[in-house]
Amino acid sequence: MILHIDHIGLVARSLDEAQELFLETLGFTWDLYRTPMPNGFYMQQENAQIYFIQVGDGNTQIELLLPRDKVTGMGKWLAKRGPSVHHLAYMVDDVEQHALELIDKGLQRIEMGPNPGAAFFYPRTTMGILTELVDAGTAQRLHRSAVGDAENAAEAMEDFERSRVLAGDGPGDEHDHDHADGQDHGHTHDGPGDTGAAQPAHHHPHAHPH
């Protein structure tokens, strides 16, 4: 069953711009369980940087998606729409079980290969919003790892993240024309301004289809 909204994915132009709004103006904080600071997670396949922001005292985070080019799905998204909401993720007690239930109710799942660790549904079946299911058990394990050791946490997230990255090799193009409005809604995650320095390929808890 759906437990709560886990995170809202937002595409932004730069880390500085997002930090000014969400941290300095709204008073939110980085979710250090999910985000190795200061560089966040680098998704190599998408040439993207990803940060999680804690929203108040609740269970919801903002997943900040920062494109570093204009050729990946997320880069195209940002170039076309500017900073905007990218997807909505729900925490569930069992991803596969709930995904099957939603498929039976008419939602169309995006194929992400074997053992995806998360489930995404085409926006055309979810009122134009790219929708994700996140597994509560996986998130809890990742958080426990983060408390003890940030490096171990990054390793624990790797398999889960890889599953989301896989989606960038196929479903992404489909998103470009599968939203309810018929527009190109392909997405890829990219980072907070390219500093030119090589960064480690960390993996965050979910791979997004692009």
Buried (B, 14 or more C-beta within 10 A) or exposed (E): EEEEBBBBBBBBBEBEBBBEBBEEEEEBEBBBBBBBEEBBBBBEBBBBBBBBBBBEEEBBBBBBBBBBBEEBBBBBBBEBBEBEEBBBBBBBEBBBEBBEEBBEEEBBBBEBBEEBBBBBBBBBBBEBBBBBBBBBEBBEBBBEBBEEEBEBBBEBBBBBBBBBBBBBEBBBBBBBEBBBEEEBBBBBBBBBBBEEEEBEBBBBBBBBBB
